Amino acid sequence: MKTLLVSGNWTVVPFLKALSESYALVVLYDANMPAIQAQGVQNAVPLASFAQPGMADYAWDVAAHIVNGLDVDEMFGRLPVPPDNYLLGWAIRQWAQHVLWIEQLKQVLLQRGEIAGLVVHEDVTQYMKVAVQWCKAHGIQSMQVAHGNYGCETQAIGNGIHEVLNTDYVAAGNWRQGAFFEHICGDASRVRVTGFPQWDLWAKLVPDQEMARGLLHMPMDRPVIGYLTSWAEGARKDALTEQFAATFKALCDVVKKRNYGLVVKVHPAAEQNNMLPKSWYVEQAKQEGIHCTITHEYNDAVLQAIDLAFSCWPTCMMS
């Protein structure tokens, strides 16, 4: 049985059982192994299981050598906005993890003899990009299964991290996203519109607005608006924070004027992703004198509870 590399993110988990019938799976992110096993996948092992004695020390040595050979001040000085979290130790740690992944991937190839391909949920963050580029260097094809609705607004091209297609192929969630990827890569043969497999289970969901509103402590007798937060909040340290605050204030004014209900859906990892945290929305709602529900959970309940979804910039609710 050939080996298939998979990222292990929740996006790809729903269809891993089907893939496991034809491939032995090696999972890059081992944190989701319990969820993968819960799907009945038996022949999946974490990439970390291919680590060899001394490999971690070797990775640290290589990373230190790489970083010490860089003019880091000049390199980071070329960035439009120098990173706030840059420290030499942090850079070495990141490089070490990259080197460690590469060494473990080498072991997969050495021990298994052949790798059929790579399936990832994105191809732009550092670890996924390392895996994709390593596969390219070894003639292994890769595919991205889109983890969210990014790229659905082609008029916004020029502002997004997903505007380079690093994988060989991409499974787009809808025709708008498919058109976006065709536009940026210039090759329609690399794009397939499949829908979002990770949301298939919602197709069986029987909407129950009363239950959902009860769970979220929302009013039953009037319309409810859902405010869905955005990845663009990651730039909150510049003028965008004022834009989001002004947008949220305008929405609160409408809610108060028309006596609507309001639920704010915040990304569960907002703080880790440098987005506006739940506490920011709590404070804003307090300043506006508005009572609303603010949650980073219950995606399905939020969708059932609301009559209108509102977002400032592309929403990350589904992420």
C-alpha positions in Angstrom: 0.0 0.0 0.0 1.4 3.4 -1.0 1.9 6.1 1.6 0.1 9.4 1.5 1.1 12.5 3.5 -1.8 14.5 5.0 -1.7 17.6 7.1 -4.1 16.3 9.7 -6.0 19.6 10.1 -9.7 19.2 10.9 -10.4 20.2 7.3 -9.1 17.0 5.9 -10.1 14.7 8.8 -13.7 13.9 7.4 -12.4 12.1 4.3 -9.3 10.4 5.8 -11.2 7.2 6.3 -11.9 6.9 2.6 -8.3 7.7 1.8 -7.1 5.1 4.3 -8.7 2.4 2.3 -6.2 3.0 -0.5 -3.2 4.5 1.3 -1.2 4.3 4.5 -1.4 7.8 6.0 1.4 9.8 7.6 -0.1 12.7 9.5 1.9 15.9 9.8 0.0 17.5 12.7 -0.2 14.8 15.3 -2.4 16.8 17.6 -5.5 15.6 15.7 -4.6 11.9 15.8 -7.4 11.2 18.4 -10.0 12.8 16.0 -8.6 10.8 13.1 -8.7 7.6 15.0 -12.2 8.4 16.1 -13.2 8.3 12.4 -12.2 4.7 12.3 -8.8 5.3 10.5 -6.5 2.5 11.6 -3.5 2.8 9.3 -2.4 6.4 10.2 0.8 7.3 12.0 2.2 10.7 13.0 5.2 12.2 11.1 6.9 12.5 14.5 7.1 8.7 14.8 9.7 8.8 12.1 12.2 10.7 14.3 15.6 9.1 14.8 18.0 9.4 17.7 20.0 12.7 17.5 17.7 14.2 14.8 16.4 17.0 17.0 19.9 18.0 18.1 21.0 18.0 14.4 18.0 20.2 13.5 19.0 22.7 16.1 22.6 22.8 15.0 21.6 23.3 11.3 19.1 26.0 12.3 21.7 27.9 14.4 24.1 27.7 11.5 21.5 29.1 9.0 20.4 31.9 11.3 23.9 32.9 12.3 24.8 33.2 8.6 22.0 35.7 8.0 22.0 39.5 8.2 18.8 39.3 10.2 18.5 43.1 10.7 18.9 43.8 7.0 16.5 40.9 6.1 13.7 42.0 8.4 14.3 45.6 7.6 13.1 45.0 4.1 9.7 44.0 5.4 6.9 46.7 5.1 6.2 46.3 8.8 9.0 44.7 10.9 7.7 41.8 13.0 7.0 42.6 16.7 7.7 39.0 17.8 11.2 38.6 16.2 13.9 37.3 18.5 17.0 35.4 17.4 16.0 32.4 19.6 12.5 32.4 18.1 14.0 32.3 14.5 16.3 29.4 15.4 13.4 27.5 16.9 11.3 27.9 13.8 14.2 26.9 11.5 14.9 23.9 13.7 11.3 22.7 13.4 11.5 23.1 9.6 14.7 21.1 9.5 13.2 18.5 11.8 10.2 18.1 9.5 12.5 17.7 6.5 14.5 15.0 8.2 11.4 13.2 9.3 10.0 13.4 5.7 13.3 11.9 4.4 12.8 9.0 6.8 9.3 8.4 5.5 10.6 8.2 1.9 13.5 6.0 3.1 11.4 3.6 5.1 8.3 3.5 2.9 10.1 3.6 -0.5 7.5 5.7 -2.2 5.1 8.6 -1.4 2.0 8.9 -3.5 1.3 12.5 -2.7 0.5 15.2 -0.1 -2.9 16.6 1.0 -2.9 19.8 3.0 -5.5 22.3 4.1 -3.4 25.3 3.1 -0.1 26.0 1.5 1.1 29.4 2.8 2.0 29.0 6.4 5.6 28.1 7.1 5.2 24.4 8.0 2.8 23.5 5.2 4.9 25.4 2.7 8.0 23.4 3.9 6.1 20.2 3.3 4.8 21.3 -0.2 8.3 22.5 -1.3 10.0 19.3 -0.1 7.5 17.3 -2.1 8.1 19.4 -5.2 11.9 18.8 -4.8 11.2 15.0 -4.7 8.7 14.9 -7.6 5.7 14.2 -5.2 2.5 15.9 -6.2 0.5 17.9 -3.7 -3.1 19.0 -3.3 -4.7 21.7 -1.2 -8.2 21.2 0.2 -9.4 24.8 0.9 -10.1 25.2 4.6 -12.4 28.3 4.3 -14.0 30.8 2.0 -10.8 32.7 1.2 -10.4 34.0 -2.4 -14.1 34.4 -3.1 -13.7 38.1 -3.9 -11.4 38.4 -6.9 -11.6 42.2 -6.8 -9.6 42.1 -3.6 -6.6 40.4 -5.2 -3.4 42.0 -4.1 -4.2 41.8 -0.4 -4.2 38.1 0.5 -1.8 35.5 1.6 -3.5 32.8 -0.5 -2.6 34.6 -3.8 0.2 32.2 -4.7 -0.8 28.6 -5.3 2.1 26.5 -4.1 0.4 23.1 -4.3 0.1 21.4 -7.7 -3.7 21.2 -7.4 -6.4 22.7 -5.3 -9.9 21.5 -4.4 -12.0 24.7 -4.2 -15.1 25.1 -2.1 -17.3 26.9 -4.6 -17.2 28.3 -8.1 -16.1 31.8 -6.9 -13.1 30.3 -5.1 -12.4 28.1 -8.1 -12.4 31.2 -10.4 -10.0 32.9 -7.9 -7.5 30.1 -8.0 -7.7 29.9 -11.8 -7.0 33.6 -11.9 -3.9 33.5 -9.7 -2.3 30.3 -11.2 -3.5 30.8 -14.8 -4.1 27.1 -15.3 -7.7 25.7 -14.9 -6.4 22.1 -15.0 -5.0 22.6 -11.5 -8.3 23.6 -10.0 -11.4 21.4 -9.2 -14.6 22.7 -7.5 -15.5 20.0 -5.0 -17.4 21.8 -2.2 -16.1 21.8 1.3 -15.9 18.2 2.5 -15.5 19.3 6.1 -19.0 20.8 6.0 -20.8 17.8 4.5 -22.1 16.8 7.9 -24.1 20.0 8.0 -26.1 18.9 5.0 -27.8 16.5 7.4 -28.5 19.1 10.0 -32.2 19.8 10.6 -32.4 23.5 11.4 -33.8 24.3 14.9 -33.8 28.0 15.5 -35.6 27.8 18.8 -33.0 25.4 20.2 -30.1 27.4 18.8 -31.4 30.7 20.2 -32.0 29.1 23.6 -28.4 27.8 23.6 -27.0 31.2 22.8 -29.5 33.1 25.1 -30.9 35.0 22.1 -34.4 36.5 21.9 -37.1 34.4 20.3 -39.5 37.2 19.3 -37.4 39.4 17.0 -34.8 39.1 14.2 -31.2 38.3 15.2 -28.1 39.5 13.3 -24.9 37.5 13.4 -21.6 39.5 13.3 -18.9 37.2 12.0 -15.3 38.3 12.7 -12.6 38.5 10.1 -9.0 37.4 9.5 -8.3 41.0 8.5 -8.3 41.7 12.2 -4.8 40.3 12.3 -3.7 43.8 11.3 -5.4 45.3 14.3 -2.4 47.4 15.3 -2.8 49.8 12.5 -5.8 51.9 11.3 -7.9 48.8 10.7 -8.8 48.6 14.4 -10.6 52.0 14.0 -12.3 50.6 10.9 -13.6 47.5 12.7 -14.6 49.6 15.7 -16.6 52.0 13.5 -18.2 49.1 11.7 -19.2 47.4 14.9 -20.6 50.7 16.3 -22.7 51.2 13.2 -24.1 47.7 13.5 -24.9 48.3 17.2 -26.7 51.5 16.3 -28.9 49.5 13.9 -29.5 46.8 16.4 -30.6 49.3 19.1 -32.7 51.4 16.7 -34.6 48.3 15.4 -34.6 46.3 18.6 -32.8 43.4 16.9 -30.9 40.6 18.7 -27.1 40.3 18.1 -24.7 37.5 18.4 -20.9 37.9 17.7 -19.0 34.9 16.5 -15.3 35.2 17.4 -12.6 32.9 16.0 -11.7 30.3 18.6 -7.9 31.1 18.2 -8.4 34.9 17.9 -5.7 35.9 20.3 -3.1 33.4 19.0 -3.7 34.7 15.5 -3.3 38.4 16.6 -7.0 39.0 15.9 -9.4 41.1 18.0 -10.2 38.9 21.1 -13.5 38.1 22.6 -12.7 40.6 25.4 -12.4 43.4 22.8 -16.0 42.8 21.6 -17.3 42.5 25.2 -15.8 46.0 25.9 -17.2 47.5 22.7 -20.7 46.1 23.4 -20.5 47.6 26.9 -19.5 51.0 25.6 -22.4 50.9 23.1 -24.8 49.9 25.9 -26.0 46.8 24.0 -26.8 43.3 25.3 -25.6 40.6 23.0 -24.1 37.1 23.0 -20.4 36.9 22.2 -19.0 33.4 21.6 -16.0 31.6 20.0 -17.9 28.3 19.8 -21.1 26.8 18.4 -20.7 27.5 14.6 -23.7 25.4 13.8 -25.9 27.0 16.5 -25.0 30.5 15.3 -26.0 29.7 11.7 -29.3 28.3 12.9 -30.0 31.2 15.3 -29.5 34.2 13.0 -31.6 35.8 10.3 -28.8 37.8 8.7 -25.0 37.3 8.7 -22.9 40.4 8.7 -19.1 40.7 8.3 -16.5 43.4 7.8 -14.1 41.9 5.2 -14.0 38.1 4.5 -15.4 36.2 7.4 -13.4 33.6 9.2 -16.4 32.1 11.1 -16.1 28.9 9.1 -12.4 28.5 9.8 
